[in-house]
Amino acid sequence: MPPYASPRNRRQPKIVRVLKSRTSSILVAAVLVIVLYFLFSTKGFMSRINLESDLADKKTRVLELERDIQRLSRERDMLREDKATIEHVARETHGMIKKGEIVYRILPAEKEHSK
């Protein structure tokens, strides 16, 4: 019978040989713990990815708010200086009319009740 056919003489995979050694097993476990710590701790890799995603969201929100501020500043300046804008806002929001104008209000039709 050839020597490689015997279970005792057959070479085991390298990982099995490494894990049978106590020192190697401890070293592998320690490395695994360190890698997991760096991946999932509060200062780890996954936390950093989440923080970078939050930062990108916050930057987008800041840009939106800056656009809103610019729009509101233009609107404020127009309300301070432009007579047509002032008149438009007064008519639309406060229901004001000029002297001599007649306002027609159209009421919605009443629904017929079936008996």
Backbone torsions as a table, in degrees:
resi	resn	phi	psi	omega
1	MET	NA	134.3	-178.3
2	PRO	-71.2	152.5	-174.8
3	PRO	-66.6	-27.7	-177.5
4	TYR	-76.4	-13.8	-178.4
5	ALA	-82.6	-22.0	-179.4
6	SER	-74.4	135.3	179.7
7	PRO	-61.6	-30.4	179.8
8	ARG	-71.0	-34.5	-175.3
9	ASN	-89.8	-11.9	-177.8
10	ARG	-71.2	138.5	179.4
11	ARG	-75.7	134.8	178.8
12	GLN	-87.8	157.3	176.5
13	PRO	-59.4	153.3	-174.6
14	LYS	-62.4	-37.3	-179.3
15	ILE	-63.2	-37.1	178.7
16	VAL	-67.6	-40.7	179.3
17	ARG	-65.5	-39.0	-179.3
18	VAL	-67.7	-42.6	-177.1
19	LEU	-72.5	-19.9	176.0
20	LYS	-71.9	-27.4	178.1
21	SER	-78.1	128.0	-175.8
22	ARG	-64.4	-44.0	-179.7
23	THR	-63.1	-42.4	179.6
24	SER	-65.7	-38.8	179.2
25	SER	-63.1	-43.0	178.7
26	ILE	-64.6	-41.9	179.2
27	LEU	-63.1	-44.5	178.5
28	VAL	-62.5	-42.7	179.5
29	ALA	-63.9	-42.0	179.8
30	ALA	-64.0	-44.0	178.6
31	VAL	-62.7	-41.2	179.1
32	LEU	-62.6	-43.2	178.4
33	VAL	-63.0	-42.7	-179.7
34	ILE	-64.6	-43.8	179.1
35	VAL	-62.7	-44.4	178.4
36	LEU	-63.8	-37.4	177.8
37	TYR	-61.5	-47.8	-179.2
38	PHE	-68.1	-26.7	178.4
39	LEU	-78.2	-44.7	-167.5
40	PHE	-114.9	1.2	179.2
41	SER	-76.1	174.6	-179.8
42	THR	-66.5	-21.1	177.0
43	LYS	-106.9	16.2	-173.8
44	GLY	-88.4	-175.3	-174.9
45	PHE	-65.6	-45.5	-178.2
46	MET	-65.9	-38.1	177.8
47	SER	-64.0	-39.5	178.9
48	ARG	-64.4	-40.9	178.6
49	ILE	-62.7	-43.3	177.9
50	ASN	-62.6	-41.4	179.7
51	LEU	-65.8	-39.2	178.3
52	GLU	-66.2	-36.6	176.6
53	SER	-65.6	-43.5	177.3
54	ASP	-62.5	-39.1	179.3
55	LEU	-62.9	-43.0	178.3
56	ALA	-62.6	-40.8	177.4
57	ASP	-63.3	-42.3	-179.6
58	LYS	-65.9	-38.8	178.6
59	LYS	-64.1	-40.4	177.4
60	THR	-62.4	-43.4	179.6
61	ARG	-63.9	-39.1	178.6
62	VAL	-62.8	-43.0	178.5
63	LEU	-62.0	-41.6	177.8
64	GLU	-61.9	-43.6	-179.7
65	LEU	-66.6	-36.2	177.3
66	GLU	-64.7	-39.7	176.3
67	ARG	-63.2	-41.0	177.9
68	ASP	-62.7	-40.5	179.1
69	ILE	-63.0	-43.2	178.9
70	GLN	-63.3	-43.3	-179.8
71	ARG	-63.0	-44.5	-179.8
72	LEU	-67.2	-33.6	177.4
73	SER	-66.5	-42.5	176.7
74	ARG	-62.3	-42.5	179.2
75	GLU	-63.4	-41.2	177.9
76	ARG	-61.9	-45.4	-180.0
77	ASP	-63.2	-39.3	179.1
78	MET	-67.1	-38.2	178.6
79	LEU	-69.4	-24.0	177.8
80	ARG	-80.3	-32.5	-168.9
81	GLU	-116.5	-34.9	-171.1
82	ASP	-91.5	116.0	-177.9
83	LYS	-65.0	-37.4	-178.4
84	ALA	-65.1	-38.6	178.5
85	THR	-67.1	-41.9	178.3
86	ILE	-60.7	-45.0	180.0
87	GLU	-63.4	-42.5	-179.9
88	HIS	-60.3	-46.7	-179.2
89	VAL	-65.2	-40.5	179.9
90	ALA	-63.9	-41.3	179.8
91	ARG	-68.3	-44.3	-174.5
92	GLU	-73.8	-47.0	-172.5
93	THR	-89.7	-31.4	-174.4
94	HIS	-109.5	-3.9	177.9
95	GLY	67.9	28.7	-178.9
96	MET	-79.2	151.9	177.6
97	ILE	-133.6	161.3	177.4
98	LYS	-85.0	162.3	177.1
99	LYS	-63.8	135.7	177.0
100	GLY	88.0	-8.4	178.7
101	GLU	-80.9	148.5	175.8
102	ILE	-115.3	128.8	-178.5
103	VAL	-103.6	127.1	176.3
104	TYR	-105.2	127.7	177.2
105	ARG	-112.4	128.9	-179.7
106	ILE	-101.4	118.4	-179.3
107	LEU	-90.0	148.0	177.9
108	PRO	-66.7	145.5	-179.3
109	ALA	-68.1	144.6	178.5
110	GLU	-77.5	141.7	178.2
111	LYS	-77.3	138.6	177.7
112	GLU	-76.3	133.9	178.3
113	HIS	-92.1	125.9	178.7
114	SER	-84.5	139.4	-178.5
115	LYS	-103.4	NA	NA
